[in-house]
């Protein structure tokens, strides 16, 4: 009944808070200031309603577990992403010494990573001073302040030395990055050789002949309207991330479409916004930007249901340096050759990662660190 009421009111709400058409934000100060301002104003009410995690929940590979507690679903999303990264055994977790959480919100995922990888120091970065301050408070309250720090930094210009981190983690932040090449080049730079990057992000559908062809004008308009209130640059398909990774030197080992797993999330967001006390706060105690953000959840729900939006996941590694004493043509050949320990299945996975899988569901810091040549703590997962 609540969702039916929301659907009936949707045309009026969308007319009131969204333009009919809008171009995505560009790579400029307006985008970064808009992201910062949006999360400065909306993080408080989100934490009050949903808790410390500001990301989608995982409701089973096929999204069938619709009655799952929303906060449990968010925790399960982090568990699934950690499993997908390959950091899924005790020995692998113990080898992780430094982690960067890109787009850390109020630090929920940073603290999860610190608890999961007990030997690691975690650095979370956000554009929002409000989020960074609140994350710092929560780190201290939970006794993790010696191992977790959350700071204000731009992910396109990370203030850390080359080869600082074993694991780079991005849970729903890639969509905010206006320059995918610059961002993924930064991820490559700050990873240690052999380090892992795992990402799940909003994408639009693929545009090949088998996927419906180029985006229609109506689809592009739908994406633009979401971009207007969520402060997003141009949307890209999952295959675009894979292509850019290959150009930066990141070796993508797997991609998955997790859209089915998160379909119950956006209806849950809408239901939470329509709770009487939350609705009163949205209308009278928060910013207009937060109200528009809440309404835009309707567009997100529609976009996923109409198969325009894709919740795409991928995992990549920074290649190891060639053995000492190998140079010239032999060096280049060594860098291309798979490890003798790689199995046929692993090689097949690498080949399959050249393009995103169809909707398969999920089978699922330290501010310093070793220099580019210090790979003693890198996690060798593939």
N, C-alpha and C positions, 0 to 999 in steps of 0.2 A: 504494500500500500504506500509506503514511504517513497519507494522508487517510482511508483506510478504518479504520485503527486509531483515528484521532481521532474519527471518527463513532461508532465502537462505544463509545468511552469517554465520549462527550459527555453522555449522561444522568447518569452518576455525577458528572462534573465540574460540570455545571450545577446538580445538586442540592446539591453541596458548597459552591459559591461564590455562587450566585444565589438570591434569594428567588423564590417562585412568582409573586408579584405585587409591583409597586412603582410608586408614583406618581413622576413626574418631579420633579426638584428645582425649587424656586421661586426667585424673585429675592431672594435673601438671602445673608447672610454664609456660611452653610453651603455653598452652591453654589460661591462664589468660593474659599473655603478648600479645598474638595474638589478643584477644578480645579488649584489651585496645588500642593497636596500630591501629587496623582496624578502630575503632570509633574515635580515635584521628584524623585520616587522612581523614575520609569520612564524618564526621558530618557537616563540613562547606558547602560542595557542596550540601549535602542533604537539609540543611536548606535553602540555596539559591533557590533551585528548589521547595521544598515541604513545607517549613515552619518549625514550631517548633515541629511538631509531627513526630516521627520516627517509625511508625507502620502502619499496614494495615488499609485500609478503609472498611467500612460496606456499601454494595450496596443493601440493602434490604435482607430479609431472603432468597430469592431465587436468589439473585444476578442480578435481572432483571433491576435495575436502573443504567444501564451502562453509562448513560450520566450525572450522578451526578458529581458535582465538586469534584475533588480528596480530597481537604482539608476539604470539608464538609463531605465527606465519612469518613475521619479520625475522625472528631468530633463525627459523629454518632456512630463510633465504641466505643468511650469512653462512650457515653450515653447508648449504649446497654449493655456494660459491667457493668456499674453502676446499671442499671436496673436488670441485671442478678444476681448481688450480693445481691439484696434485699434492698439495700440502695436507695430506689426509692420513698420515700415519705418525705415530709417536716419534720415530726416528727422524722423519722429514721435518716435523715441527721443531724438534730440538736443534736442527741445523740452521733454522731461521733466526738470525741475530738482529736484523734491522728491517723495519717495514715502513713504507709510506702509504698513508690512507689519503687518496686524492679526492677531495670533496667530502670532508669528514663530518659535516653537520655539527651536532653538539657532542660528537665523539663517541657515539654508541658503538659504531663498528670498530673504532680504534681500541676501545676497551675490550671488545669481544676478541680482537686479534691478540691483544696482550694476554688475555686469559687463555687463549687457545695455544699460543706459542710462548711458553713460559720463559724462554731464554731471550726473547726479543724485546727490543725497544721500539716503540711505535711513534711515528710523527704523523699527525693529521694536518692537512692544509685546507683552508676555506677562505673565501673572499669576504666572509661576514665577521666583523669584530664581535658582534653579539654572540654568534655561535662559538667563536674561539674562547671567549670569556666564560660562557656557560660550560663548555666542555672542560675547561681548566678547573672550574668549581667541582664538577662531577668526578673528575679524575682524583681530586684530593679527597672527596667524600668516600670514594671507593678504595682508597689506599693505593692507587695506581699512578700517582703523580710523579714518582721517581722513574717510571718506565714509559709513560705516555705524555706526550706534549702535543697540544693543538694550537696552531699558529695561523695568522693571516698571511697568505701568500698566493700568488697567481701561478696556477699550474703550468702556464706557458713559459714561465721564467722562474723555475724552482731555485731557491737560494741554498742549494746543497752541492757539494763537490761531486765530480764524476765518480761513479762506482760506489755510491753510499749505501744502497739498499739491496737486500736479498729478495724482497717481495714488494711489488707495487700493486696496490689494490684500488680499484675504481668501481664503486657501487652506485650507479645512476648519477654520474657526473660527466661522462663523455659527451652527452648531448649538449652540455653548456659550452663546450670548447669550440670557438669559432674557426680555429686553424688546426685541423686534425694533424697535419704534417708537423707543425711546430710542437704540438702537445706530445705526440708519440715520439718525436725526436728527443724531447726532454725526458720522457719515461726511459727511453733507451740509455740516455746519458747517465741518469742517476742510478740505474741498475748495475749491480756487480755482474761481471761475466758469469753466465750460467744462471743468473737470477730470473725470476718469473714475474710476469705481468698478467693479472687476471682482471677482466672488465665485463660488466653487464650494463647495457645502455639502451636508451630509446632509439629506435631506428624507424625509417619508413620501409615499406615493402620493397623487394627487389623489382627491377624494371625490365627484366628479360621477357622474351615472348611467352615463356611458360609461366611467368608470374603476373601477367596482365598488361605488360607493355609499360610505356612511359606514364608517369603520373598524370591524371586528368586535371583539368582546371579546378574542379570541385575538390579534389584531394589536396592539391597545392594550397587552396584557400583554407581548407581545414587545418593543415599544418601551420599555416601562417597565423591563424587565430590563436592556436595554442602558443606559438612563439611569442605573441604579443604580451601575454600575461605571465608566462613562465620564463621570459627573458632568454630565449633560445636563438642561436644562429641558424643557418641553413641546415635542414635535416639531411641525413645521408643513409643509405642502406648499410647493412652489416658488411657486405662485401667491400665497401669503401674502406672500412677499418682494416680489413685484411690486406687490401692493396697498399695502404699507407704503411702498415707494419712492415711489409716486405721491402719497401723503399728505405725505411729507417734502419733496417738490420734486425728487427724483431722477427723471430721465427714463430709463426702461428701454428700451433699443434692441434687445435680443435676449435670448432664453432658449434653453437647450439642455439636453437630458437626456444626460448622459455616463455613465449607468449601465453600458452595455455595455462601454465602454472600460476600466472599472476592475474588472470581474468577476474577472479572474485575480489581483488584488492580495491579496484576503483569503485565498485558499488559500495564496498565497506567504507571507503572515504566519504562518499556522498551521504550514507546513512549517519555517519558520525557527525557530519556538518549540520544535519537536520535535527540533531538532539536539541531539545528546547534550550538548555543552558548554553550550549555551544552556539546555537543560532542567535541568541541574544548577544553574545559576545561578538560574533561576526558582524552583526548589524550595528552595534552601538559602542563596542569597546576596542575594536581593532581598526587597522587602516583599510582604505578602499582597495589597496593592492591585495590585501589578504582576502577580501571578499571576492575580488575578481579571480584570484587563484583558486578559491573553493569552487566557484562556478565552472571554471575551466576543467575541473575534474569530469564534468559531463562530457566534454569534448574528448578527453582521454579515453573514457569508457567507450564512447562511440567509435573512436579511432581503432581501438584494439578489436572491438566486436566486428567491425567492417573489414578487418584484415589490412587496414592501411598502416597501422602501427605495429612494430615488431619489438619484442623485448629480447635483444640479442646478446649472447654471451660469447666471449672468446678468451683463449689463454695463449700466451706467447712467451718465449724465452729469449734472453740476450745470449747470442752465441759465445762459446768459449774461445779464447785466443788459441791460435795454432800452436802446436808443440814447439819448444825452443829448438833452434837449429834447422827449422824448415823455412825456406825462403823462396821468393820468386814464384815460378809456376807451381812448384810443389806445395808452397804455402797456400796458394789459392785453391789448389785441389784438395788439400787437407781440410780447409775451412768448409768445403762443400760436402765432404764425405761424411756419411753417418757414422756415429760411434759403433765400434764392433759389437758393443753390447746391445745395440738397438735391435729389437725384434721385428719380424715382418709386420706384425700388427701395428707397431709404432710407426714404421715407415708408411704404412697405409694410412694411418691417421694423419700424418703430415701431408700426404698427397690430398686427402679429402678435405683438408683445411683450406685449400686454395680457393674454395668458394663456400659460402655458408650452406649448412645443411637445411633441408626443408624442415617444416615445423615438427621437430622430433621430441620436444619437451626436454625436461632435465632428467637424466638418469642420475640423473642427478638433478721512534726513531730518533732514533737518534738523529739530530741534525747533522751529525758528522758520520763518517764511516770510512771504510777502506778506500784508497785511491783506485784508479782504473786498474792498476796492476795487482791490487790486493783482493784476490778471489778466494782466500782461504775459507771464508764463511759462506760462499755462494751455495745456493741449493741446486744440486744437479738432479733434475727431475726427469729429464727426457734423454 
